[in-house]
Amino acid sequence: MISRKCYIHNRNPFFTPPKNNKRRPSFICYAMQRASEIDVARCELNYILQVKNIRIGFPIKRYRRLNEHRACAMRAMVLAMLYHFNISSDLVQASVEQLSDECGLSTLSKAGNKSITRASRLITNFMEPMGFVTCKKTWDKILGNYMPKVITLTPLFFTLFGVSEKKLMNAKKQQLGWINKNLISKGLKPITMTDAKRRSKDAQIKNIFKYRVSKHAFYKKKKNAQRLISLDEKEARQTILRALVAKYSISELTKLGPNGLKKQVNISYYYLRKIATNTYPDN
């Protein structure tokens, strides 16, 4: 039997900003400071709010308080969500996987498979039913599955660490002023807060879609490279040679000559070997 002390991979998770740590707006820095000074996992809201079933909106009874492992995960997750928060759209501009990685909540099996269950359950089974966040899944028609969840922070989320809705609204107005100042300097018309929210949401969906298509193309290429490299080297080179002969015209092949063609085979073979072992450059 696994003891409660052992079944959690990381008992003390904490948020680590991404390598390309960018300067965050003053409101986000202020909110993160507040969230780090207050124990968000033991906030009074966690005891008085009624959990709701997301699908039907009916209350769900809670029989125990937030356990310490989930409380630790929540403390890290709140900071991560704030770091990636977009003031204009209320969206968290990071996937659950990215949040999980940056909070140290992801695990790897012996087979090398990543699990983000701890982070996912925290959001789906607690933060969303409590009303701190809302999540939306969009169906990807091209890849035939759901895109990563788009997470929105509610005003209640900020109440966890004492930031009022008025303070949040003032930050939104300030952000809108900065956006419109840039637009006017480019000779464009200023936009409303609703326009800014819609634009930010559209841009995030577009970026998610672009990322997924790029990642799908990469792993498709990697799979083909692995299949070819798994062959005997001589057979693999012959396959590459046939592909190159089919690719080039007769005049191009004549210009390349035997040595040039051999060189192209070598380049292609070593390139495929590199692709076969590479991972997608998420960062």
N, C-alpha and C positions, 0 to 999 in steps of 0.2 A: 504493500500500500504506500502511495506517495504522500509524504507529509506536506502540510500547508506551507512549510518553510522552503520546500524543494520544488514545488510544482510551478513556481513563478521564475521565469528566466532572469529577469532583471528586477530586483526588489526595490531599487532606488533609481528609477528613471529620471532624467532631467533633459530639458530642451537645450540642444546645441544648434545655433544658427548655421545655415548652409555656408559652404566655403566662400561663395561670392557674396559675403555678408554686406548688404547694401544699407545705406543710410535710410532710416525709417522716419516718417513724419513725427513731429513733436507730440501729437495726440497719442500715437501708438507707443512711443517711448514712455509717455506718462502712464498710459493704461498698463503697460507691461511692468512698470515700477510698482504700481498699485497692486497688481496681481501677484507680484513676488513678495510683497509685504504682508498680504492677507492670506490666510489659509482658505483658499477657494473651495477645497473639498469639504471643509467643516463649516461653511457659510450657513447661516440660519435658513436660507432659501432651500437648501438640500433637505431640510427636515419638515418645512411647512408646506412646500409645494406638492400638489397632487400629480403623480405620474399619470400620463394619458397614453392610451393605445393610439399610435399614429394613424392607423388605418381607419378606425371608426370613431376616434375622439373620446371614447369612454374612459373614465378613471380606472387605474389599476392599483390594487392594494399593495403597499410595501410592508414587509414583515421585519426588515432589519435595516440598519444604517449602511451607508456606503463602506464596504470593507477596506482595510488599509491598503491593500494592493491596488485596488481600483482608485482609491483616493490619491495615491502616489502618481498613478498614470494621469489622473485628471489635472493635478498641479502642473505637470509638464505639458500636457496637451493644451491647456488654456493659454500658456505663454506662446506655444507654437502657432496656435490659431491667431493670436493677436499679432504676432510678427508678420504673418502672411495676410493680414486683414486689409481689404481694399475699402477705404472710407466711403468712396462714392457709391459703390454697389452693395456694400454689406457682405461681400463674398470673401471667403478664405481662398486665396489664390495658391492653393497647394492641394494635392490629392491626399487621400487618407494614407496611402503608402508613404508619401513623402513626409507627412506629419509623424507617422509611426517610426520611420527611420531616424528622423531628427530628435525624437523623444527617447530613443533607445528601446522602443517597444517591439520592434521587429525581431523575429527569430529565424534561424536557418536550421533546417534538418540536416542529418548526416548525408542525405542525398543531394543537398544543396538547394532545397526548395524553401523559399521565403514564406513566412507566415506573418500577417498583420492582424490576426484575430483579436489580440488584446486591445489594440487601438480601435478597431472596427466595432467591437462589442461595446466599448466605452461610449462611443458616439451613438450607435444605433439603439443600444439597450438602456442608456442612461441620459446622456446629454440631450438627445432629441426628444424622448418622451417627457423630460422635465421642462422642455420649452426653451432651452438655452441656445439651441441651433435648429435649423431646418435643413433637410437634405433632399436633393432632387437627383434622380437618375434619368439619363437621356439615352435612348436606344440608338446605337450606331448602325445605320442601314448598310454601310459598306462592309464592316467587319462582322456584323451579325451578332453583336452582344452589347451590353450596357457600357457606357463610358464611365470613368471614375465619378463618384458622387460629387456634386457641386454643393458645398456647405455654405450656408448663410448664418451669420451671427445675429441673434435677436437682441433687442434692448435689454432683455432680462439677463443675457449673458454678461453684460457690463455691470449689472447690479450686483453680481457675485463679488466684485471687488470695489464696490462703492462709486462707480462712475455713472452719473445720472443720464437719463435720456436727453436732458437739456444740453449737457456737456457734449454728448455724442452729436446732437443736431448742430451745435455751434462748430464742431470740427468739420461736419459735412459742408456747412456754409463756407467755411474758410477754404476747404479743398475746392469747392465749386468756383470760388473767387479766383483761385490760382489757375484753374483750368481755363476759365474765361479770359483771364489776362493773357494767357498764351495764345488762345484762339484769336483774340482781337489784334495781338501783335502780328499775326499772320494774315490779317485782313479778313478773318472769318467772323461769323455771327456768334454771339454768346449763346450758351445752352442753359436749359433749366436743370434742376436737380433730378427730375424724372428722366430727362434725356441722358444725363451723365450716368445714371444707374443702368439704363438700358444699354448704353454703349459699352460700359465696363463688363456687363454680363455677356453681351454678344462677343466681345473680344476674348473673354475667358473660354467660352464654348469653342470659339474658333481655334484658339491655341491648343486646347485639349484635343480637338479633332486632328489638327496638324501634327501634334506629337504622336498620337496613336497611329496615324497613317505612316509616319516616318519610322516608328518602332516596328510596325507590322512588316514594312518593306525590308528593314534591316534583318529581322529574324528569318524572313523568307530567304533572303540572300545567304544568311549564315547557314541555314538548313541545307541549301543546295551546295554550298562550299563544303560542309561536313560530309555530305554524301559523296562528293567527288574525291575529297582527300582520303576518305576511308578505303578507296580503291588502291590497288597496287600502283606505285608511283609511275611506272612505265605506262600502265593503262590510263591513268589520270592525265598524263601528258599527251597521250594519243587523243583522248577526248577533247582536250583543250585545243590541240592542233586542228582537229576536224572543225571545231567551232570557229577558229580563226580563219581557216580556209573558206568556210561558208560566209564569213563576215566581210572579208576583203574582196575587191574586184580583181580581175586578172592582172590589170596594169599595176595595181597596188602590190600584189604578191610578187610580180616581176621586180618592182622597185625595191621591195624588202630583201629579196633573195633568200637563200637557205639560212645564212647566218642571222639575218634580221628576223626571220620567222622563228628561228630557234630562241633568239633573245626574247621575243614577245611571249613565247611559251613559258620561258623561265620566269618572266615578270608576272604573268598571269597565275602560274602555279604557286609562287611564294605569296602573292597577294591573297589567293584563296585560302592558303594555310593560315594567314593572319586573320582573315575574316572568320574562319572556322573557330578560332579561339577567343575572339574579342567579345566584349559585352557592350550592350547599348550605352552610349555616353550620356547618361541621365543628367549629369552635371554640366 
